[in-house]
Amino acid sequence: MRCVNSTDHEHLSLLVCDVSGHGIGSSLVANRIYSETTTHLRSGMPFLDMFGELNRFLIEDIAGSGMFVTLAAARIDVDRRRMVFAGAGHPPAMVARRGQNPVLLESRSMILGALPDAVDLTTSLEVQLEPDDRILLYTRRDYEVFNSRGEMLGIAGVQEIVRQTSSLPAREMKQGIPRSRGCLAGGPAD
């Protein structure tokens, strides 16, 4: 599940989330998580509180379902070029800077729905953004890709693709990432 939310022209919220399992049950949980998180994002709720609410919901309201959630969230203040990031058991977000290795932003909290104390008190971190920085939030499906030799792309592979495409205009970078990933998944470059 991916969500982009803007309540005004000065603030932008981003969210990407993975729900464990497949089928109708997982889809229903994903829908509920989407509803809960968009409400929390619009209200400006701190990520610590939002993660705590989602963890409580999964443990208490959906108890026994075996559903777990990983997520990464970013709240960007455009005018101040400041971003607050938080992750819960999710692959690291990346801040892509032209021609540099992307900065990895690691999750500080654990997978939600597993333990009552999964949310770390220091779950959020603040990042000062530079002009032309790009924020990448992705799921495990984006790095659990194998080439014809059985090698997994992994986070380091995604990081390298992002580094290689970071000098491109944003639209071309966006198009170049799936293309590069596809080559690693057994396409013509193999």
Secondary structure, 3 states (H helix, E strand, C coil): CEEEECCCCCEEEEEEEEECCCCHHHHHHHHHHHHHHHHHHHHCCCHHHHHHHHHHHHHHHCCCCCCCEEEEEEEEECCCCEEEEEEECCCCEEEECCCCCCEEECCCECCECCCCCCCCCCCEEEEECCCCCEEECCCHHHCCCECCCCCECHHHHHHHHHHHHCCCCHHHHHHHHHHHHHHHCCCCCC
